[in-house]
């Protein structure tokens, strides 16, 4: 079970997040929606443990994976190495199987610069799921994609989540994405931002 209890998050004198409380059960997908700049990514970084400068507490599973808005790959490492460097216990066979699951079979020797944007996004997903995460955090992973590529990546993400069944936190401003992937949706709004039903 992932449990989040934020009392306050400030940047200097400005309080950006007020009191926020939610849980995500194993196998459940929770989507948090809200306009750009409201604090969605700030909340996500707190949940993922990337930002510890806040009042409150977060209890999360040991195995966590995060998919960012950009692929954030190591350009000097091959596709296969981008998986095995992050997951040291991952065998070559398991890494190649994970690549095949996201449509990158035979691309293990390619470098990120040799991949299309869509293929880089697939590799980022493979890296996230290769570690068998108990908690998956998605930070607007389909932003800036054209409609066709966004649909492809949405379908792939949907199938990977259905197969692995991690607790999933999706942060997005796109209601259609949230409705498709999530079991439950909450809205982040106000100043300081708090969670509630969509206005």
C-alpha positions, 0 to 999 in steps of 0.5 A: 500500500502506498500512503501519502500524507502531505501537510505542506510543501513550500518553495521559500515563502510560497506554499504550493501544496496544502494538506493532501492525503491519499492511498493507492492499493496494489494493482490500482491506478490513481490519476491526478489531474490539474492544470499546468503549473498547479503542482502536479509534478511537485507532488509526484516528486514527493511521492517518488522520494525525489523531494524530501523537503516537505511536511508530512510523510510518504509510505511507499513500496521498496520497488519503485519505477518512474517514467518522466515526460522525457525518456531520460536515457543514457545516450552513451549506453546501448538500448540493452545497457540502459536496462541492465545498468539500472537493473543489475540483476536483470539477465541479458535474456530477461532484458531482451524479452522486455525489449520484445514486449515493448516492440524493440526486439533486435534493437539491443545494440542500438544507442538512443540517438539511433532510435526514433522518439517513439522507440525511445519512449518504448525503451523508457517504459521497458526500463520502468517495467523491467524491475517489476515495480510495486509502485509505478509513477507516470509523469505526463508520459504522453505529453508533446506526442502527436495523436498517433504516437500518443495512442500507441504509447497509451495502448502499450502502457495499458497492456504493461500495467494490466500484465504487471499490476503495480500500484500506479500513480498517473499525473496528467492534464488530459482527462481522456488519458486518465479515464482510460488508464485509471480506476480512480481520479482526483483533481489538484487545484487551488492555492495552495493546491489540494486534492478534491473532485473535479470542479 
